[in-house]
Amino acid sequence: MSKGEGSFFKFVAGIISGLISGIVVGLLIAPKPGQELRKDILDKSKELKDLTKGKLHELEEMSKGQATKVATTFQEKATRISSKLDELAKRGSEILVQEEIQ
């Protein structure tokens, strides 16, 4: 994980914890009866759970995209290295044949 990705995850975690804190404080300060307050907390926690699942799914998709990109880049480089090695082997064979002829 790169430094930028780590910072992004810290940022997202900070936003989520800020949302949780704000919701809880707002609900506790609001003048409501206990049963209504508990229902509001339950409803908000379900909303937050759904929001978190959605964001985690987005991050998962981003990670899959990055993994695919890395795999593609790796495959391209491996192919180039293989081609270079084949070329070197061919040149080496040609040099050996030339030396045998002389």
C-alpha beads as a LAMMPS data file, in Angstrom:
LAMMPS data file: protein, C-alpha beads

102 atoms
101 bonds

1 atom types
1 bond types

-500.0 500.0 xlo xhi
-500.0 500.0 ylo yhi
-500.0 500.0 zlo zhi

Masses

1 110.0

Atoms # bond

1 1 1 0.000 0.000 0.000
2 1 1 1.433 3.344 -0.961
3 1 1 1.692 6.347 1.322
4 1 1 -1.202 8.047 -0.485
5 1 1 -3.464 5.032 -0.051
6 1 1 -2.649 4.861 3.665
7 1 1 -3.522 8.533 4.036
8 1 1 -6.782 7.989 2.164
9 1 1 -7.792 5.127 4.472
10 1 1 -6.934 7.241 7.527
11 1 1 -9.026 10.060 6.096
12 1 1 -12.013 7.750 5.515
13 1 1 -11.657 6.287 9.021
14 1 1 -11.582 9.827 10.454
15 1 1 -14.739 10.788 8.558
16 1 1 -16.553 7.670 9.748
17 1 1 -15.546 8.170 13.384
18 1 1 -16.538 11.849 13.145
19 1 1 -19.942 10.871 11.761
20 1 1 -20.482 8.367 14.549
21 1 1 -19.461 10.851 17.224
22 1 1 -21.640 13.613 15.772
23 1 1 -24.673 11.386 15.495
24 1 1 -24.345 10.011 19.025
25 1 1 -23.763 13.441 20.592
26 1 1 -26.626 14.964 18.596
27 1 1 -29.015 12.230 19.648
28 1 1 -27.975 12.378 23.303
29 1 1 -28.356 16.149 23.474
30 1 1 -31.766 16.177 21.762
31 1 1 -34.677 16.430 24.217
32 1 1 -36.442 13.129 23.536
33 1 1 -37.852 10.373 25.740
34 1 1 -35.653 7.308 26.272
35 1 1 -37.622 4.968 24.014
36 1 1 -37.628 7.474 21.149
37 1 1 -33.930 8.147 21.671
38 1 1 -33.102 4.417 21.553
39 1 1 -35.128 4.031 18.357
40 1 1 -33.329 6.993 16.780
41 1 1 -29.948 5.573 17.792
42 1 1 -30.908 2.189 16.335
43 1 1 -32.104 3.776 13.086
44 1 1 -28.993 5.932 12.736
45 1 1 -26.721 2.989 13.507
46 1 1 -28.414 0.971 10.745
47 1 1 -27.953 3.870 8.313
48 1 1 -24.303 4.156 9.305
49 1 1 -23.836 0.402 8.938
50 1 1 -25.261 0.535 5.411
51 1 1 -23.107 3.560 4.567
52 1 1 -20.009 1.807 5.892
53 1 1 -20.770 -1.359 3.915
54 1 1 -21.176 0.731 0.778
55 1 1 -17.878 2.544 1.329
56 1 1 -16.065 -0.717 2.079
57 1 1 -17.462 -2.177 -1.139
58 1 1 -16.188 0.867 -3.049
59 1 1 -12.743 0.474 -1.468
60 1 1 -12.762 -3.232 -2.308
61 1 1 -13.546 -2.454 -5.948
62 1 1 -10.758 0.152 -6.033
63 1 1 -8.352 -2.413 -4.571
64 1 1 -9.347 -4.996 -7.165
65 1 1 -8.745 -2.433 -9.888
66 1 1 -5.315 -1.638 -8.491
67 1 1 -4.464 -5.338 -8.201
68 1 1 -5.463 -5.886 -11.826
69 1 1 -3.368 -2.915 -12.901
70 1 1 -0.333 -4.206 -10.982
71 1 1 -0.780 -7.717 -12.409
72 1 1 -1.029 -6.335 -15.948
73 1 1 2.089 -4.220 -15.479
74 1 1 3.946 -7.203 -14.023
75 1 1 2.871 -9.401 -16.942
76 1 1 4.006 -6.800 -19.484
77 1 1 7.416 -6.462 -17.830
78 1 1 7.821 -10.222 -17.557
79 1 1 7.030 -10.561 -21.266
80 1 1 9.609 -7.901 -22.154
81 1 1 12.257 -9.577 -19.974
82 1 1 11.475 -12.945 -21.564
83 1 1 11.844 -11.429 -25.039
84 1 1 15.180 -9.863 -24.111
85 1 1 16.425 -13.187 -22.714
86 1 1 15.370 -14.988 -25.899
87 1 1 17.171 -12.349 -27.951
88 1 1 20.330 -12.700 -25.838
89 1 1 20.211 -16.492 -26.132
90 1 1 19.872 -16.232 -29.903
91 1 1 22.810 -13.809 -30.108
92 1 1 24.858 -16.090 -27.895
93 1 1 24.105 -19.049 -30.156
94 1 1 25.053 -17.041 -33.234
95 1 1 28.354 -16.014 -31.633
96 1 1 29.142 -19.636 -30.726
97 1 1 28.366 -20.775 -34.282
98 1 1 30.550 -17.981 -35.696
99 1 1 33.430 -18.959 -33.416
100 1 1 33.148 -22.612 -34.454
101 1 1 33.287 -21.645 -38.126
102 1 1 36.446 -19.588 -37.661

Bonds

1 1 1 2
2 1 2 3
3 1 3 4
4 1 4 5
5 1 5 6
6 1 6 7
7 1 7 8
8 1 8 9
9 1 9 10
10 1 10 11
11 1 11 12
12 1 12 13
13 1 13 14
14 1 14 15
15 1 15 16
16 1 16 17
17 1 17 18
18 1 18 19
19 1 19 20
20 1 20 21
21 1 21 22
22 1 22 23
23 1 23 24
24 1 24 25
25 1 25 26
26 1 26 27
27 1 27 28
28 1 28 29
29 1 29 30
30 1 30 31
31 1 31 32
32 1 32 33
33 1 33 34
34 1 34 35
35 1 35 36
36 1 36 37
37 1 37 38
38 1 38 39
39 1 39 40
40 1 40 41
41 1 41 42
42 1 42 43
43 1 43 44
44 1 44 45
45 1 45 46
46 1 46 47
47 1 47 48
48 1 48 49
49 1 49 50
50 1 50 51
51 1 51 52
52 1 52 53
53 1 53 54
54 1 54 55
55 1 55 56
56 1 56 57
57 1 57 58
58 1 58 59
59 1 59 60
60 1 60 61
61 1 61 62
62 1 62 63
63 1 63 64
64 1 64 65
65 1 65 66
66 1 66 67
67 1 67 68
68 1 68 69
69 1 69 70
70 1 70 71
71 1 71 72
72 1 72 73
73 1 73 74
74 1 74 75
75 1 75 76
76 1 76 77
77 1 77 78
78 1 78 79
79 1 79 80
80 1 80 81
81 1 81 82
82 1 82 83
83 1 83 84
84 1 84 85
85 1 85 86
86 1 86 87
87 1 87 88
88 1 88 89
89 1 89 90
90 1 90 91
91 1 91 92
92 1 92 93
93 1 93 94
94 1 94 95
95 1 95 96
96 1 96 97
97 1 97 98
98 1 98 99
99 1 99 100
100 1 100 101
101 1 101 102
